[in-house]
């Protein structure tokens, strides 16, 4: 069982930056691929970024490519999402996900999910 807790969300103006963190409870954290998803009001949840257990990044969503960076620290059981040059359309609840299978992770069919953290970007 893996528990995921996101933090770092908040309100920021367009062009600003935030770093989201997701802390995992499992001692086997290093076995899991980790991902970030987001859900804007009235929209479906969408993939943002993912990283394999050994630090290889999966191609980012086109909407965030070049602005967002995913990373992980296996010693701290934590995955990060650095978000730069934020836009109002980045406003959403951001969710952390974990799965041993990266294919399921990217499809949004992960076994484990966090509760989400809200990011609000004003123009």
C-alpha positions in Angstrom: 0.0 0.0 0.0 1.3 3.5 -0.9 0.0 6.7 0.5 0.7 9.9 -1.5 0.5 13.4 -0.1 0.9 16.4 -2.4 2.0 19.9 -1.2 3.1 23.1 -2.7 0.0 24.3 -4.5 -1.2 27.8 -4.2 -2.1 31.0 -6.0 0.4 32.7 -8.3 0.4 35.2 -11.1 0.9 34.4 -14.7 4.6 34.0 -15.4 5.4 32.8 -11.9 6.7 29.5 -10.6 5.6 26.8 -8.1 7.2 23.5 -7.1 4.8 20.7 -6.2 6.0 17.9 -4.0 4.5 14.4 -3.5 5.7 12.4 -0.5 5.1 8.7 -0.5 4.7 6.5 2.5 6.1 3.3 1.0 9.5 2.0 1.8 9.5 0.5 -1.7 9.0 3.9 -3.3 12.0 3.3 -5.6 10.1 0.5 -7.3 7.3 2.8 -8.5 7.0 5.0 -11.5 5.5 8.4 -10.5 3.4 10.8 -12.3 1.5 14.1 -12.2 -1.9 14.7 -13.5 -4.2 17.7 -13.4 -7.9 18.4 -13.5 -9.3 21.8 -14.4 -12.8 22.8 -13.4 -15.3 21.2 -15.8 -12.6 19.2 -17.6 -11.4 15.6 -17.5 -8.2 14.7 -15.7 -5.2 14.9 -18.0 -1.6 13.6 -17.9 1.1 16.1 -17.2 4.4 14.3 -16.6 5.9 11.0 -15.4 9.1 9.5 -14.3 10.3 5.9 -14.1 11.6 4.3 -11.0 15.2 5.0 -12.1 14.7 8.6 -13.1 13.9 8.4 -16.8 11.3 11.0 -17.8 8.4 10.1 -20.0 7.5 12.7 -22.7 5.6 15.6 -21.1 2.2 16.7 -22.2 2.6 19.2 -25.0 0.8 21.9 -23.0 3.6 21.9 -20.4 6.6 20.9 -22.4 9.6 23.2 -21.8 7.9 24.8 -18.7 7.4 21.9 -16.3 10.1 19.5 -15.0 9.5 16.3 -13.0 12.1 14.8 -10.8 12.4 12.4 -7.9 14.5 11.9 -4.8 14.4 8.2 -3.9 16.2 8.9 -0.6 13.4 11.2 0.4 10.5 9.1 -1.1 9.5 12.3 -2.9 8.7 13.3 -6.5 8.6 16.9 -7.6 7.0 19.0 -10.3 8.8 22.3 -11.0 6.4 24.6 -12.8 7.7 27.7 -14.5 6.2 30.3 -16.8 2.7 29.5 -15.4 -0.3 30.4 -17.4 -3.9 30.8 -16.4 -4.8 27.6 -18.3 -2.5 25.7 -15.8 -5.1 26.3 -13.1 -6.2 22.9 -11.9 -6.0 20.4 -9.0 -2.8 18.6 -9.5 -2.6 14.9 -8.5 0.3 12.7 -7.8 0.1 9.0 -8.9 2.2 5.9 -8.5 2.3 2.5 -10.2 4.9 -0.1 -10.9 3.8 -0.1 -14.5 4.6 3.1 -16.4 2.1 2.2 -19.2 -0.7 2.3 -16.7 0.7 5.3 -15.0 0.7 7.4 -18.2 -2.9 6.2 -19.1 -4.1 7.5 -15.7 -4.9 4.0 -14.5 -2.4 4.1 -11.6 -3.0 2.0 -8.5 -2.3 4.8 -6.1 -3.4 8.5 -6.1 -2.9 11.4 -3.8 -5.7 13.8 -2.7 -4.5 16.6 -4.9 -3.3 20.2 -4.5 -4.8 23.2 -6.0 -2.9 25.5 -8.3 -4.5 28.8 -9.3 -2.8 31.1 -11.9 -4.2 34.6 -12.3 -3.7 36.7 -15.3 
